[in-house]
Structures are given as C-alpha cells and as structure tokens.
C-alpha cells in the first residue's frame, strides 16, 4: 500500500516530464529496487546518526560499571569522555574505510552484489552492539560502531551508483532522492525509538542497536529477486542478454532497443577504456572540472553546518521555557521536517532540476544561519526570541534537505561516465567522511572562540558553494551521461565530437568488429 501511494504521488509530480518520454511510467520493480536498496543502506546510515543520542547516559553508566568490575575503581570523567568520543567519532573512521574499499568490492561483485554483501556488516555490527553490555565489554560497542561505519561508507558509494544506473534519465533524480529520503527517515526513526516510552530506557537501550539487523534482513529478502544494474551488465560484464532483461523489468516494456543503444554508444566512446583507478581519474583532463565540482559539492554537504546545528537545539529549547522531560518530543520536529523536505525535493526535482535546488538550498541556509546569529545575540534580552531561533533551526534543516542533503550523491553518479564512476565515488566518499570528521573535530573550538557568531563560518561556506555551482555546474536534468560529459567539454578544453565524427567512430568500430569476426571464421575454417 505504501509503494502504491508513493507511486501515485511520484506519477503526479512528473506528469509534465512524460510528454517527451512516450508516456513511460514508473514500475513496481524500479520502486522496489529504490526503496529496499535504500532501506538496507542509507536508512541505516541515517539511523546511526541519531540512535546514540538517547542512550548516551546509559552507555556512559555501562562504561563506568564495566570499569569498576575490571579495575575496582570508578572511571574518571576524562576517561569516560574519551571513550564516549571514540564511540561516536569512530563511526566516521569506519565510513572512510568503507568508502576506500567500495570501489574494489563494486568492481568484483557489481552494484547489487555489493549492497547484498554489505548487509553482513550491518548484521555483525548489530550483534556486537547488542551483546556488548551482556559481555561486559565496551570494546564490542566501539568495534560495532566501527563496522557500522564501514557499512555506511560502502552503502553511500554503491547505492547512489545503483540507483543512477537503473533509472531512466527522466526519473533519475527522483529515484536518486530515495537515498536522501531514507537517510532522513532513518534519523527520524532513531529519534522516535529513542523516546523513553519505547527503547530509550536503561533496561532496553541495547535493543536500539538490535534494530539495525531488521532493515538489513529485509533488504536480503527482497533485493536478490531484483535485477543488477543493466549498464554494469552490458558495459563491464558484456552480458547483453542480462542487460536487456534488466532493462525490461525496470522499465516495464519489451522493446528496450533504444536504451541498449544508448549504453552501446557510451561503450563505443570508451571502447578502449577499462575502469580507471583513482590516480588515473585525478590525472585525466577530460573530467577535471567534474571532479572539482564533486569535491566542492561533497565538501559543502558536510561543511555547510547542519551537523553543528544540533549543538544549539536543546539549549534554545531550554531558553524558550521547555522542560527537560519534553525536549525529546520537541526535537522530533527536526526529524519530521528533514523527512518532509526530502520527500518534497524528490517530488519536484524532475520539474525544477538539480542545479536550482542545490543553489536554493545552500543560499537559504546562508540566510537562515545569518538570522539565527542575530536571534541568538538577542536571545537573553527578548523573551520570545528563542522561538524565532528555533524556527530558524527548522528552516536551516528544511533548506538542507531540499537539495544539498541528497543531490551531491546524485551528481557524483551523473557527472561521470561508466569507466570513471567507481573511482569518482571513492573520492567523493573520502571527501565526505573526512569533512564529517573535520566538523566534529573543529566545531567545538570554533564555537568556543566565536560563540554565537560561529555560524557565520557556515554562511561563508554556503555562499561560496552557491556561487561556484551557479558559475560551473550545468543542469543535468533529463540528459544522458554522454550529454552531461559533453556539457563539461568546453570548460575542460576538450574537443566536442560532431555528429559526423560520432558516426565515423561507430562505423569504424563496427567494421573492425566485423573484420575480426571474419578473420576468426577464416582461421576456424583453415583449422
């Protein structure tokens, strides 16, 4: 029923886009692949961002109890703070390891195979995190968080790649936004399950981590019955029959010759190129500005200040007069706003485009961060000012999820052709996780130095990011991967092939292929 409702909403949102696409509609197979692929991947990433907040006091108490049992004395405040900081931050270290290893796994197992294998990390992490208290081992919690980070690092590379390659060009942005929507839904689910009435209690907090296995098991039950990326099958496995069947299931039609020819055209243009390494990608002038754009966009994704906004949320709510007992329920609004904004973005992305949503999101964040700075400085003087500050926080979150929260992952898949894509996702993932770690490391010092003016740093990041995207980024909506690459040809100072040159390339490749086939036939006859 949920998929049917979502299908109807999506079809209404893209009705104008279908006039030029022969009335092609979304299929249940495509929606299932997007939903269940994201459920066992990006949902778990979002869930792990918020799930440690509710049981923080109970986990620290567990550390103290275990320390007393081992060493016969209470743990010092500095040690428990260190252990807690490691428990939280090691998730980002694991994410970096996952992003660095994703390219090799994807090359060997494919997109779908990587997602399926990745579920094993989630299940192992759930077991370690769930049994840590029973085993009196806080090391199990730390290792579990590390493994869960590896799972998220792999997921945020493999999933956007899979979603981008299985989607027709006029639905690619919408399907790609499932990644962002499920991240936000994961954050919201972690907040809800962490409420005291549910699992946010001393006797039940370990079940918050046991829940990690459920989405992974659901993906393991469904994803094996869905096709692999047809582009991967055709271009890297040379399995044309498998690619044709995959296209037929994802697109819901028998005649997929046009889609196969589009992939063949890209394959011909890269006929002598294998999957490139990261070093080859960094040296290639043909994709230089695509790479710069992805690095800047992914850095802005983390450095725009959304993670830092949580530092002020509870303090602002206390200033507004809300008691500690109802703070968890009020902060649920942040997760709800995240999810709603991401869904709306997914519904309008094919009408508005990637570039306008990105620029609007970053620029709006700059505006509301500026207002928040003003409101925070007057918070002690005017009784109703904390309410305006909280509205600004919600507006910042909504602005982020309207574009910057998901489109960077879509762009990483769209700006590169098949041979460059795995290496591009490795670089993007590395930038993402290093930036995440940098914010967590430096923001406390920035906040201590600048106090409420610390958000002006993020204003500068958002404005500079918006200007760069306005000047450099072309719109990728409803374009093939080859069209997008050619959009960068001028700025990369690469020649754009004319239609005649493209035809000559196709004919030469066909003649070479026919010649080789004839030579092979003659050889077999002579033998």
Secondary structure as UniProt FT lines:
FT   HELIX           2..13
FT   HELIX           15..20
FT   TURN            21..23
FT   HELIX           28..39
FT   TURN            40..41
FT   HELIX           42..54
FT   HELIX           56..71
FT   HELIX           77..131
FT   TURN            132..136
FT   HELIX           138..166
FT   TURN            169..171
FT   HELIX           172..193
FT   TURN            196..199
FT   TURN            202..205
FT   HELIX           206..210
FT   HELIX           212..222
FT   HELIX           223..225
FT   HELIX           230..235
FT   HELIX           240..251
FT   HELIX           257..269
FT   TURN            270..272
FT   HELIX           278..283
FT   HELIX           285..287
FT   HELIX           288..303
FT   HELIX           306..319
FT   TURN            320..321
FT   HELIX           324..330
FT   HELIX           332..352
FT   HELIX           354..377
FT   TURN            378..381
FT   TURN            383..384
FT   HELIX           385..399
FT   HELIX           400..404
FT   TURN            405..406
FT   HELIX           407..414
FT   HELIX           418..450
FT   HELIX           451..454
FT   HELIX           455..472
FT   TURN            477..478
FT   HELIX           481..487
FT   TURN            488..493
FT   HELIX           499..526
//
